Amino acid sequence: MAKSTNRSSQSAIERLDATQRLHEMSPTQSLQIQFLKLATMVTRPMREFVAIPNNLTIDHIKLLLCLGDRGALTGREIADLVALSTMSISRAIAYLEELGWVERQVDPSDKRRRPVALSAKGLEGHASIMPMIGQLADLIFGNFSRLEQVALYEAMVRIEQRLTMIGSASDDAEEDRKSE
């Protein structure tokens, strides 16, 4: 098993090196392009097999997953967690509110804070999409060893941390420009 993994790792390194030479790219440029491609590719089956059959969009799915995982949150908190604009989240909340899947609440400790939470119907909807998401995840990651899954997860967490740091720096620069 270790020899097979070493051979496939070596093969991947050779493919990456060949792609970089062919297109005259740096290693980080190749990774960025592959990452963009994967982001699109992973969204397609999620849209086709989970969102569309449930009359939802990917943004609706993200919101449902976030509320199902974290409980009641404000629009801003959801936007930060799923890396979407507050406008996109506001639209998703409005749609899911029309469906009766989310309800606005009042925070007793801060009357200005208006979180949203899954309603009973939203909890049912969340429960109905989770098996679909699980089946899709199994199709995508099922042939990865547990070690590969953990390594990929750790790499994605590091990428998310870097992107968050870059986004924060970008937000700070924008604030500096506005204050000048």
Helices and strands as residue ranges (DSSP letters): H 2-23, H 27-46, I 47-51, G 52-54, H 58-70, H 75-82, H 86-99, E 102-104, E 116-118, H 120-141, H 146-179
